[in-house]
Amino acid sequence: MKTTISTKGQIVLPAEFRNQDGIAPGHEFEIERLDRGEYRLVLTTPPKNLGLVDWLLECPDKDFFVPVESESTDSLDPMDS
């Protein structure tokens, strides 16, 4: 995939990659020069809760997480608080 450097020296990360990896404004990257014309870009700010679901699913106590029945929050009146 190609991208272009702007007159300000900015490089646009294509939307396809941003969407796949959950990259949003404010995420930080490190850039390393590997060789002439070769660079590596590494995300240093992991997306919020990255890997949380996988970590929870690896819980050694099987059936620890069970669905909890509750009524819809649509029926709650905010003035009752």
N, C-alpha and C positions, 0 to 999 in steps of 0.2 A: 504494500500500500504506500502511496506517495503522499507527502505533505510539503508545504512550502514555508520557508522562514520569512517573517515579515520584515519591514524596514526597521522595526524596533528590536529585531533579534528574537522575536517570539516564534515558537514552533507550535502548530496546532496539532493536537492529538486527535485523530479522527474519531467521530462520534461512535462508530462501531466498537472501537476499543474502549472508549469511556463507558459505554452502556454495558458491555460485557463484564467489565471489572468494577463497576459502580464508582467510577472516578468522577468527582464533583469539584467545582471551584473551591480553592483553598487547600486541596490535597497537595502535599509536597513531594518532590522527586529529587533524587541525587542523580547527577549526570557524570559519567566517567569517560574520559577519552581513552579508548583502547589502542587506537592507531590512527594514522592520518586518514581522516574521513570516516572513521568508525567510532561510534559512541554507544554507550549503554545507559539507558534511562531506567531508574529503579524507584518505584513508589515507596516513600518512607513513612507516609501517614496511612496506615491501613484503614480501610473502610470500617465504620463503626460496627462492632459486633462480628467482625470477620471470623468465621469458623465457629461461632457460638452454637449453631444448630448441630454441627458435626460433633462438637464436644459434648453437648447434652445427649445426643443419640448414643454416645459411647459409654454412658453411665453403666457401671458394672451391676447395679441393682436393677434387673429387668422389671418392667412394668412399674417403675417408680413414677413415671409421668403418665397420668391417666386423665382423660377428658373430664372436665368439671361442668356439670350442667348449670346453666344460669339463664336468667331471662335476658332479653335483648335490652341494651342500654337505650334503645329508642323510646322505651316506655318510662324512663326515669325523668322526673321533673327537676330541673336544676334549682328551682326555688325551694325545694324540700331540704336542701343542704343546710 
